[in-house]
Every structure is written in structure tokens, then in C-alpha cells.
Amino acid sequence: MDVLKVYNKASYDKYEAEYQVIASKTAKYMEIKDSLGPDLNYMVMPAYQFQIREFCFRVKTRLSELVLRQAK
């Protein structure tokens, strides 16, 4: 994300705000994770994992677009 800040501050700000929301939700889940049953964790954990993977993919894609645009 730090590299994104160099290329486009507005995009960085947008993704940083989104990351904070994801991190907050994940932190809440992590606080109670051990008190949930394994069946519930089995269903919920992949959703959190997907959310962060999808976010990282979108950041990487945006950074790629910005770097390529500058190279033209």
C-alpha cells in the first residue's frame, strides 16, 4: 500500500479506509473466535480470508494500472 501512496494518494486513501474497515471487522471476529464452535469457525473463517485476499487483489490491480499508465 505504501507504493500505491507514491503513485496516487487518492487511491491510497480510498484503500486505506477500506482496509481499516476490514481490519476492524476481522479484529472483532478474532476476539471471539476461540469461544465459537469449530463448525461455526469452519463456515466463517473462509469469509474473512476471502475478504482480505480479494482486497489485496484489487489493490495490486490498481497499482498495476497506475504503474502501467505512467510507463506510457
PDB file of N, CA, C and O in Angstrom:
ATOM      1  N   MET A   1       0.825  -1.189   0.000  1.00  0.00           N
ATOM      2  CA  MET A   1       0.000   0.000   0.000  1.00  0.00           C
ATOM      3  C   MET A   1       0.869   1.252   0.000  1.00  0.00           C
ATOM      4  O   MET A   1       0.464   2.279  -0.546  1.00  0.00           O
ATOM      5  N   ASP A   2       2.044   1.187   0.596  1.00  0.00           N
ATOM      6  CA  ASP A   2       2.904   2.368   0.616  1.00  0.00           C
ATOM      7  C   ASP A   2       3.301   2.804  -0.792  1.00  0.00           C
ATOM      8  O   ASP A   2       3.424   3.997  -1.069  1.00  0.00           O
ATOM      9  N   VAL A   3       3.499   1.834  -1.671  1.00  0.00           N
ATOM     10  CA  VAL A   3       3.845   2.163  -3.058  1.00  0.00           C
ATOM     11  C   VAL A   3       2.662   2.834  -3.740  1.00  0.00           C
ATOM     12  O   VAL A   3       2.841   3.766  -4.524  1.00  0.00           O
ATOM     13  N   LEU A   4       1.468   2.367  -3.446  1.00  0.00           N
ATOM     14  CA  LEU A   4       0.271   2.985  -4.013  1.00  0.00           C
ATOM     15  C   LEU A   4       0.187   4.452  -3.618  1.00  0.00           C
ATOM     16  O   LEU A   4      -0.246   5.289  -4.412  1.00  0.00           O
ATOM     17  N   LYS A   5       0.592   4.760  -2.417  1.00  0.00           N
ATOM     18  CA  LYS A   5       0.579   6.146  -1.935  1.00  0.00           C
ATOM     19  C   LYS A   5       1.474   7.042  -2.800  1.00  0.00           C
ATOM     20  O   LYS A   5       1.160   8.210  -3.030  1.00  0.00           O
ATOM     21  N   VAL A   6       2.576   6.487  -3.269  1.00  0.00           N
ATOM     22  CA  VAL A   6       3.504   7.242  -4.122  1.00  0.00           C
ATOM     23  C   VAL A   6       2.864   7.547  -5.475  1.00  0.00           C
ATOM     24  O   VAL A   6       3.035   8.639  -6.017  1.00  0.00           O
ATOM     25  N   TYR A   7       2.131   6.583  -6.014  1.00  0.00           N
ATOM     26  CA  TYR A   7       1.563   6.747  -7.348  1.00  0.00           C
ATOM     27  C   TYR A   7       0.251   7.527  -7.364  1.00  0.00           C
ATOM     28  O   TYR A   7      -0.012   8.278  -8.304  1.00  0.00           O
ATOM     29  N   ASN A   8      -0.575   7.355  -6.330  1.00  0.00           N
ATOM     30  CA  ASN A   8      -1.864   8.029  -6.344  1.00  0.00           C
ATOM     31  C   ASN A   8      -2.411   8.114  -4.923  1.00  0.00           C
ATOM     32  O   ASN A   8      -2.930   7.136  -4.385  1.00  0.00           O
ATOM     33  N   LYS A   9      -2.288   9.280  -4.334  1.00  0.00           N
ATOM     34  CA  LYS A   9      -2.695   9.489  -2.940  1.00  0.00           C
ATOM     35  C   LYS A   9      -4.191   9.233  -2.752  1.00  0.00           C
ATOM     36  O   LYS A   9      -4.593   8.676  -1.731  1.00  0.00           O
ATOM     37  N   ALA A  10      -5.009   9.625  -3.705  1.00  0.00           N
ATOM     38  CA  ALA A  10      -6.456   9.422  -3.585  1.00  0.00           C
ATOM     39  C   ALA A  10      -6.799   7.938  -3.537  1.00  0.00           C
ATOM     40  O   ALA A  10      -7.628   7.518  -2.729  1.00  0.00           O
ATOM     41  N   SER A  11      -6.172   7.150  -4.390  1.00  0.00           N
ATOM     42  CA  SER A  11      -6.401   5.700  -4.361  1.00  0.00           C
ATOM     43  C   SER A  11      -5.920   5.115  -3.045  1.00  0.00           C
ATOM     44  O   SER A  11      -6.585   4.264  -2.453  1.00  0.00           O
ATOM     45  N   TYR A  12      -4.772   5.571  -2.595  1.00  0.00           N
ATOM     46  CA  TYR A  12      -4.251   5.098  -1.308  1.00  0.00           C
ATOM     47  C   TYR A  12      -5.247   5.388  -0.189  1.00  0.00           C
ATOM     48  O   TYR A  12      -5.556   4.510   0.616  1.00  0.00           O
ATOM     49  N   ASP A  13      -5.740   6.601  -0.142  1.00  0.00           N
ATOM     50  CA  ASP A  13      -6.689   6.982   0.909  1.00  0.00           C
ATOM     51  C   ASP A  13      -7.941   6.109   0.866  1.00  0.00           C
ATOM     52  O   ASP A  13      -8.440   5.677   1.905  1.00  0.00           O
ATOM     53  N   LYS A  14      -8.441   5.854  -0.331  1.00  0.00           N
ATOM     54  CA  LYS A  14      -9.631   5.022  -0.500  1.00  0.00           C
ATOM     55  C   LYS A  14      -9.376   3.610   0.030  1.00  0.00           C
ATOM     56  O   LYS A  14     -10.166   3.078   0.810  1.00  0.00           O
ATOM     57  N   TYR A  15      -8.274   3.017  -0.399  1.00  0.00           N
ATOM     58  CA  TYR A  15      -7.976   1.649   0.019  1.00  0.00           C
ATOM     59  C   TYR A  15      -7.578   1.564   1.489  1.00  0.00           C
ATOM     60  O   TYR A  15      -7.865   0.564   2.146  1.00  0.00           O
ATOM     61  N   GLU A  16      -6.937   2.574   2.001  1.00  0.00           N
ATOM     62  CA  GLU A  16      -6.579   2.589   3.421  1.00  0.00           C
ATOM     63  C   GLU A  16      -7.840   2.604   4.277  1.00  0.00           C
ATOM     64  O   GLU A  16      -7.916   1.895   5.280  1.00  0.00           O
ATOM     65  N   ALA A  17      -8.822   3.402   3.894  1.00  0.00           N
ATOM     66  CA  ALA A  17     -10.087   3.450   4.638  1.00  0.00           C
ATOM     67  C   ALA A  17     -10.788   2.094   4.572  1.00  0.00           C
ATOM     68  O   ALA A  17     -11.321   1.613   5.571  1.00  0.00           O
ATOM     69  N   GLU A  18     -10.781   1.499   3.412  1.00  0.00           N
ATOM     70  CA  GLU A  18     -11.400   0.183   3.253  1.00  0.00           C
ATOM     71  C   GLU A  18     -10.658  -0.867   4.082  1.00  0.00           C
ATOM     72  O   GLU A  18     -11.279  -1.727   4.707  1.00  0.00           O
ATOM     73  N   TYR A  19      -9.345  -0.789   4.081  1.00  0.00           N
ATOM     74  CA  TYR A  19      -8.550  -1.728   4.882  1.00  0.00           C
ATOM     75  C   TYR A  19      -8.881  -1.598   6.366  1.00  0.00           C
ATOM     76  O   TYR A  19      -8.982  -2.602   7.072  1.00  0.00           O
ATOM     77  N   GLN A  20      -9.046  -0.381   6.834  1.00  0.00           N
ATOM     78  CA  GLN A  20      -9.362  -0.170   8.249  1.00  0.00           C
ATOM     79  C   GLN A  20     -10.692  -0.823   8.628  1.00  0.00           C
ATOM     80  O   GLN A  20     -10.827  -1.367   9.724  1.00  0.00           O
ATOM     81  N   VAL A  21     -11.658  -0.771   7.738  1.00  0.00           N
ATOM     82  CA  VAL A  21     -12.952  -1.416   7.983  1.00  0.00           C
ATOM     83  C   VAL A  21     -12.770  -2.931   8.056  1.00  0.00           C
ATOM     84  O   VAL A  21     -13.290  -3.579   8.965  1.00  0.00           O
ATOM     85  N   ILE A  22     -12.037  -3.489   7.105  1.00  0.00           N
ATOM     86  CA  ILE A  22     -11.789  -4.935   7.096  1.00  0.00           C
ATOM     87  C   ILE A  22     -11.026  -5.348   8.351  1.00  0.00           C
ATOM     88  O   ILE A  22     -11.366  -6.347   8.984  1.00  0.00           O
ATOM     89  N   ALA A  23     -10.009  -4.593   8.707  1.00  0.00           N
ATOM     90  CA  ALA A  23      -9.207  -4.914   9.896  1.00  0.00           C
ATOM     91  C   ALA A  23     -10.047  -4.855  11.164  1.00  0.00           C
ATOM     92  O   ALA A  23      -9.886  -5.685  12.059  1.00  0.00           O
ATOM     93  N   SER A  24     -10.931  -3.889  11.240  1.00  0.00           N
ATOM     94  CA  SER A  24     -11.795  -3.758  12.408  1.00  0.00           C
ATOM     95  C   SER A  24     -12.738  -4.954  12.535  1.00  0.00           C
ATOM     96  O   SER A  24     -12.895  -5.514  13.620  1.00  0.00           O
ATOM     97  N   LYS A  25     -13.360  -5.340  11.429  1.00  0.00           N
ATOM     98  CA  LYS A  25     -14.261  -6.492  11.437  1.00  0.00           C
ATOM     99  C   LYS A  25     -13.508  -7.770  11.800  1.00  0.00           C
ATOM    100  O   LYS A  25     -13.993  -8.587  12.583  1.00  0.00           O
ATOM    101  N   THR A  26     -12.332  -7.930  11.230  1.00  0.00           N
ATOM    102  CA  THR A  26     -11.535  -9.121  11.500  1.00  0.00           C
ATOM    103  C   THR A  26     -11.097  -9.167  12.958  1.00  0.00           C
ATOM    104  O   THR A  26     -11.099 -10.231  13.578  1.00  0.00           O
ATOM    105  N   ALA A  27     -10.725  -8.021  13.501  1.00  0.00           N
ATOM    106  CA  ALA A  27     -10.306  -7.964  14.907  1.00  0.00           C
ATOM    107  C   ALA A  27     -11.451  -8.379  15.829  1.00  0.00           C
ATOM    108  O   ALA A  27     -11.232  -9.087  16.812  1.00  0.00           O
ATOM    109  N   LYS A  28     -12.661  -7.944  15.517  1.00  0.00           N
ATOM    110  CA  LYS A  28     -13.827  -8.346  16.317  1.00  0.00           C
ATOM    111  C   LYS A  28     -13.997  -9.863  16.289  1.00  0.00           C
ATOM    112  O   LYS A  28     -14.207 -10.501  17.320  1.00  0.00           O
ATOM    113  N   TYR A  29     -13.904 -10.416  15.098  1.00  0.00           N
ATOM    114  CA  TYR A  29     -14.040 -11.870  14.959  1.00  0.00           C
ATOM    115  C   TYR A  29     -12.932 -12.593  15.724  1.00  0.00           C
ATOM    116  O   TYR A  29     -13.196 -13.580  16.410  1.00  0.00           O
ATOM    117  N   MET A  30     -11.719 -12.116  15.612  1.00  0.00           N
ATOM    118  CA  MET A  30     -10.590 -12.769  16.284  1.00  0.00           C
ATOM    119  C   MET A  30     -10.757 -12.749  17.803  1.00  0.00           C
ATOM    120  O   MET A  30     -10.289 -13.657  18.490  1.00  0.00           O
ATOM    121  N   GLU A  31     -11.413 -11.733  18.320  1.00  0.00           N
ATOM    122  CA  GLU A  31     -11.656 -11.656  19.766  1.00  0.00           C
ATOM    123  C   GLU A  31     -12.566 -12.786  20.251  1.00  0.00           C
ATOM    124  O   GLU A  31     -12.404 -13.275  21.369  1.00  0.00           O
ATOM    125  N   ILE A  32     -13.506 -13.194  19.428  1.00  0.00           N
ATOM    126  CA  ILE A  32     -14.479 -14.199  19.873  1.00  0.00           C
ATOM    127  C   ILE A  32     -14.259 -15.572  19.238  1.00  0.00           C
ATOM    128  O   ILE A  32     -14.929 -16.538  19.602  1.00  0.00           O
ATOM    129  N   LYS A  33     -13.342 -15.660  18.310  1.00  0.00           N
ATOM    130  CA  LYS A  33     -13.119 -16.885  17.541  1.00  0.00           C
ATOM    131  C   LYS A  33     -12.982 -18.119  18.427  1.00  0.00           C
ATOM    132  O   LYS A  33     -13.583 -19.155  18.142  1.00  0.00           O
ATOM    133  N   ASP A  34     -12.205 -18.017  19.487  1.00  0.00           N
ATOM    134  CA  ASP A  34     -11.958 -19.179  20.338  1.00  0.00           C
ATOM    135  C   ASP A  34     -13.179 -19.604  21.149  1.00  0.00           C
ATOM    136  O   ASP A  34     -13.230 -20.727  21.650  1.00  0.00           O
ATOM    137  N   SER A  35     -14.148 -18.725  21.280  1.00  0.00           N
ATOM    138  CA  SER A  35     -15.348 -19.086  22.029  1.00  0.00           C
ATOM    139  C   SER A  35     -16.443 -19.654  21.125  1.00  0.00           C
ATOM    140  O   SER A  35     -17.491 -20.079  21.610  1.00  0.00           O
ATOM    141  N   LEU A  36     -16.203 -19.662  19.828  1.00  0.00           N
ATOM    142  CA  LEU A  36     -17.155 -20.241  18.879  1.00  0.00           C
ATOM    143  C   LEU A  36     -16.837 -21.714  18.666  1.00  0.00           C
ATOM    144  O   LEU A  36     -15.706 -22.155  18.871  1.00  0.00           O
ATOM    145  N   GLY A  37     -17.817 -22.443  18.265  1.00  0.00           N
ATOM    146  CA  GLY A  37     -17.596 -23.854  17.964  1.00  0.00           C
ATOM    147  C   GLY A  37     -16.842 -24.024  16.658  1.00  0.00           C
ATOM    148  O   GLY A  37     -16.856 -23.134  15.807  1.00  0.00           O
ATOM    149  N   PRO A  38     -16.184 -25.163  16.496  1.00  0.00           N
ATOM    150  CA  PRO A  38     -15.421 -25.393  15.267  1.00  0.00           C
ATOM    151  C   PRO A  38     -16.294 -25.367  14.013  1.00  0.00           C
ATOM    152  O   PRO A  38     -15.827 -24.967  12.947  1.00  0.00           O
ATOM    153  N   ASP A  39     -17.553 -25.787  14.127  1.00  0.00           N
ATOM    154  CA  ASP A  39     -18.431 -25.776  12.955  1.00  0.00           C
ATOM    155  C   ASP A  39     -18.705 -24.358  12.471  1.00  0.00           C
ATOM    156  O   ASP A  39     -18.746 -24.105  11.267  1.00  0.00           O
ATOM    157  N   LEU A  40     -18.894 -23.431  13.412  1.00  0.00           N
ATOM    158  CA  LEU A  40     -19.141 -22.036  13.043  1.00  0.00           C
ATOM    159  C   LEU A  40     -17.867 -21.397  12.487  1.00  0.00           C
ATOM    160  O   LEU A  40     -17.917 -20.673  11.493  1.00  0.00           O
ATOM    161  N   ASN A  41     -16.733 -21.663  13.124  1.00  0.00           N
ATOM    162  CA  ASN A  41     -15.462 -21.146  12.608  1.00  0.00           C
ATOM    163  C   ASN A  41     -15.167 -21.680  11.213  1.00  0.00           C
ATOM    164  O   ASN A  41     -14.627 -20.967  10.367  1.00  0.00           O
ATOM    165  N   TYR A  42     -15.526 -22.939  10.980  1.00  0.00           N
ATOM    166  CA  TYR A  42     -15.308 -23.562   9.676  1.00  0.00           C
ATOM    167  C   TYR A  42     -16.067 -22.804   8.582  1.00  0.00           C
ATOM    168  O   TYR A  42     -15.590 -22.693   7.452  1.00  0.00           O
ATOM    169  N   MET A  43     -17.243 -22.287   8.923  1.00  0.00           N
ATOM    170  CA  MET A  43     -18.043 -21.538   7.949  1.00  0.00           C
ATOM    171  C   MET A  43     -17.596 -20.087   7.836  1.00  0.00           C
ATOM    172  O   MET A  43     -17.600 -19.527   6.740  1.00  0.00           O
ATOM    173  N   VAL A  44     -17.209 -19.467   8.952  1.00  0.00           N
ATOM    174  CA  VAL A  44     -16.956 -18.026   8.987  1.00  0.00           C
ATOM    175  C   VAL A  44     -15.534 -17.663   8.540  1.00  0.00           C
ATOM    176  O   VAL A  44     -15.347 -16.690   7.809  1.00  0.00           O
ATOM    177  N   MET A  45     -14.545 -18.427   8.968  1.00  0.00           N
ATOM    178  CA  MET A  45     -13.148 -18.099   8.673  1.00  0.00           C
ATOM    179  C   MET A  45     -12.885 -17.901   7.174  1.00  0.00           C
ATOM    180  O   MET A  45     -12.217 -16.933   6.811  1.00  0.00           O
ATOM    181  N   PRO A  46     -13.381 -18.771   6.296  1.00  0.00           N
ATOM    182  CA  PRO A  46     -13.137 -18.545   4.869  1.00  0.00           C
ATOM    183  C   PRO A  46     -13.680 -17.204   4.353  1.00  0.00           C
ATOM    184  O   PRO A  46     -13.109 -16.615   3.436  1.00  0.00           O
ATOM    185  N   ALA A  47     -14.764 -16.733   4.934  1.00  0.00           N
ATOM    186  CA  ALA A  47     -15.315 -15.442   4.500  1.00  0.00           C
ATOM    187  C   ALA A  47     -14.342 -14.310   4.812  1.00  0.00           C
ATOM    188  O   ALA A  47     -14.132 -13.421   3.987  1.00  0.00           O
ATOM    189  N   TYR A  48     -13.756 -14.342   5.990  1.00  0.00           N
ATOM    190  CA  TYR A  48     -12.770 -13.320   6.357  1.00  0.00           C
ATOM    191  C   TYR A  48     -11.508 -13.446   5.501  1.00  0.00           C
ATOM    192  O   TYR A  48     -10.946 -12.443   5.061  1.00  0.00           O
ATOM    193  N   GLN A  49     -11.074 -14.674   5.271  1.00  0.00           N
ATOM    194  CA  GLN A  49      -9.897 -14.899   4.437  1.00  0.00           C
ATOM    195  C   GLN A  49     -10.130 -14.409   3.009  1.00  0.00           C
ATOM    196  O   GLN A  49      -9.257 -13.777   2.414  1.00  0.00           O
ATOM    197  N   PHE A  50     -11.302 -14.700   2.467  1.00  0.00           N
ATOM    198  CA  PHE A  50     -11.620 -14.253   1.117  1.00  0.00           C
ATOM    199  C   PHE A  50     -11.654 -12.736   1.042  1.00  0.00           C
ATOM    200  O   PHE A  50     -11.162 -12.143   0.082  1.00  0.00           O
ATOM    201  N   GLN A  51     -12.231 -12.116   2.049  1.00  0.00           N
ATOM    202  CA  GLN A  51     -12.355 -10.657   2.047  1.00  0.00           C
ATOM    203  C   GLN A  51     -10.979  -9.986   1.949  1.00  0.00           C
ATOM    204  O   GLN A  51     -10.808  -9.043   1.177  1.00  0.00           O
ATOM    205  N   ILE A  52     -10.015 -10.457   2.713  1.00  0.00           N
ATOM    206  CA  ILE A  52      -8.691  -9.829   2.678  1.00  0.00           C
ATOM    207  C   ILE A  52      -7.950 -10.185   1.389  1.00  0.00           C
ATOM    208  O   ILE A  52      -7.226  -9.351   0.846  1.00  0.00           O
ATOM    209  N   ARG A  53      -8.121 -11.410   0.894  1.00  0.00           N
ATOM    210  CA  ARG A  53      -7.475 -11.782  -0.377  1.00  0.00           C
ATOM    211  C   ARG A  53      -8.023 -10.952  -1.533  1.00  0.00           C
ATOM    212  O   ARG A  53      -7.270 -10.483  -2.386  1.00  0.00           O
ATOM    213  N   GLU A  54      -9.325 -10.780  -1.550  1.00  0.00           N
ATOM    214  CA  GLU A  54      -9.958 -10.003  -2.616  1.00  0.00           C
ATOM    215  C   GLU A  54      -9.518  -8.541  -2.543  1.00  0.00           C
ATOM    216  O   GLU A  54      -9.281  -7.910  -3.574  1.00  0.00           O
ATOM    217  N   PHE A  55      -9.409  -8.009  -1.340  1.00  0.00           N
ATOM    218  CA  PHE A  55      -8.930  -6.648  -1.155  1.00  0.00           C
ATOM    219  C   PHE A  55      -7.501  -6.509  -1.688  1.00  0.00           C
ATOM    220  O   PHE A  55      -7.203  -5.571  -2.428  1.00  0.00           O
ATOM    221  N   CYS A  56      -6.630  -7.429  -1.319  1.00  0.00           N
ATOM    222  CA  CYS A  56      -5.237  -7.380  -1.780  1.00  0.00           C
ATOM    223  C   CYS A  56      -5.167  -7.460  -3.306  1.00  0.00           C
ATOM    224  O   CYS A  56      -4.360  -6.769  -3.928  1.00  0.00           O
ATOM    225  N   PHE A  57      -5.998  -8.290  -3.899  1.00  0.00           N
ATOM    226  CA  PHE A  57      -6.024  -8.399  -5.350  1.00  0.00           C
ATOM    227  C   PHE A  57      -6.415  -7.072  -5.994  1.00  0.00           C
ATOM    228  O   PHE A  57      -5.808  -6.654  -6.980  1.00  0.00           O
ATOM    229  N   ARG A  58      -7.431  -6.408  -5.435  1.00  0.00           N
ATOM    230  CA  ARG A  58      -7.863  -5.123  -6.003  1.00  0.00           C
ATOM    231  C   ARG A  58      -6.788  -4.051  -5.850  1.00  0.00           C
ATOM    232  O   ARG A  58      -6.598  -3.237  -6.753  1.00  0.00           O
ATOM    233  N   VAL A  59      -6.088  -4.040  -4.724  1.00  0.00           N
ATOM    234  CA  VAL A  59      -5.001  -3.068  -4.535  1.00  0.00           C
ATOM    235  C   VAL A  59      -3.880  -3.337  -5.545  1.00  0.00           C
ATOM    236  O   VAL A  59      -3.361  -2.414  -6.172  1.00  0.00           O
ATOM    237  N   LYS A  60      -3.520  -4.597  -5.688  1.00  0.00           N
ATOM    238  CA  LYS A  60      -2.461  -4.963  -6.641  1.00  0.00           C
ATOM    239  C   LYS A  60      -2.855  -4.593  -8.067  1.00  0.00           C
ATOM    240  O   LYS A  60      -2.029  -4.102  -8.837  1.00  0.00           O
ATOM    241  N   THR A  61      -4.111  -4.829  -8.415  1.00  0.00           N
ATOM    242  CA  THR A  61      -4.593  -4.479  -9.754  1.00  0.00           C
ATOM    243  C   THR A  61      -4.537  -2.970  -9.975  1.00  0.00           C
ATOM    244  O   THR A  61      -4.094  -2.512 -11.028  1.00  0.00           O
ATOM    245  N   ARG A  62      -4.982  -2.204  -8.992  1.00  0.00           N
ATOM    246  CA  ARG A  62      -4.963  -0.745  -9.112  1.00  0.00           C
ATOM    247  C   ARG A  62      -3.535  -0.229  -9.245  1.00  0.00           C
ATOM    248  O   ARG A  62      -3.263   0.648 -10.064  1.00  0.00           O
ATOM    249  N   LEU A  63      -2.633  -0.767  -8.449  1.00  0.00           N
ATOM    250  CA  LEU A  63      -1.230  -0.355  -8.534  1.00  0.00           C
ATOM    251  C   LEU A  63      -0.656  -0.688  -9.904  1.00  0.00           C
ATOM    252  O   LEU A  63       0.070   0.116 -10.489  1.00  0.00           O
ATOM    253  N   SER A  64      -0.976  -1.857 -10.410  1.00  0.00           N
ATOM    254  CA  SER A  64      -0.506  -2.242 -11.747  1.00  0.00           C
ATOM    255  C   SER A  64      -1.006  -1.260 -12.800  1.00  0.00           C
ATOM    256  O   SER A  64      -0.249  -0.855 -13.682  1.00  0.00           O
ATOM    257  N   GLU A  65      -2.266  -0.880 -12.714  1.00  0.00           N
ATOM    258  CA  GLU A  65      -2.829   0.090 -13.662  1.00  0.00           C
ATOM    259  C   GLU A  65      -2.076   1.418 -13.600  1.00  0.00           C
ATOM    260  O   GLU A  65      -1.745   2.001 -14.633  1.00  0.00           O
ATOM    261  N   LEU A  66      -1.811   1.883 -12.396  1.00  0.00           N
ATOM    262  CA  LEU A  66      -1.126   3.171 -12.232  1.00  0.00           C
ATOM    263  C   LEU A  66       0.308   3.121 -12.755  1.00  0.00           C
ATOM    264  O   LEU A  66       0.763   4.058 -13.411  1.00  0.00           O
ATOM    265  N   VAL A  67       1.008   2.050 -12.472  1.00  0.00           N
ATOM    266  CA  VAL A  67       2.393   1.926 -12.931  1.00  0.00           C
ATOM    267  C   VAL A  67       2.422   1.837 -14.448  1.00  0.00           C
ATOM    268  O   VAL A  67       3.250   2.483 -15.089  1.00  0.00           O
ATOM    269  N   LEU A  68       1.526   1.044 -15.030  1.00  0.00           N
ATOM    270  CA  LEU A  68       1.490   0.919 -16.489  1.00  0.00           C
ATOM    271  C   LEU A  68       1.100   2.232 -17.150  1.00  0.00           C
ATOM    272  O   LEU A  68       1.653   2.596 -18.187  1.00  0.00           O
ATOM    273  N   ARG A  69       0.156   2.940 -16.558  1.00  0.00           N
ATOM    274  CA  ARG A  69      -0.261   4.226 -17.122  1.00  0.00           C
ATOM    275  C   ARG A  69       0.920   5.211 -17.148  1.00  0.00           C
ATOM    276  O   ARG A  69       1.091   5.960 -18.110  1.00  0.00           O
ATOM    277  N   GLN A  70       1.704   5.200 -16.114  1.00  0.00           N
ATOM    278  CA  GLN A  70       2.860   6.107 -16.057  1.00  0.00           C
ATOM    279  C   GLN A  70       3.923   5.713 -17.088  1.00  0.00           C
ATOM    280  O   GLN A  70       4.631   6.572 -17.614  1.00  0.00           O
ATOM    281  N   ALA A  71       4.030   4.438 -17.369  1.00  0.00           N
ATOM    282  CA  ALA A  71       5.049   3.952 -18.305  1.00  0.00           C
ATOM    283  C   ALA A  71       4.746   4.331 -19.758  1.00  0.00           C
ATOM    284  O   ALA A  71       5.634   4.297 -20.609  1.00  0.00           O
ATOM    285  N   LYS A  72       3.503   4.687 -20.034  1.00  0.00           N
ATOM    286  CA  LYS A  72       3.127   5.033 -21.419  1.00  0.00           C
ATOM    287  C   LYS A  72       3.628   6.393 -21.816  1.00  0.00           C
ATOM    288  O   LYS A  72       3.398   6.831 -22.943  1.00  0.00           O
TER     289      LYS A  72
END
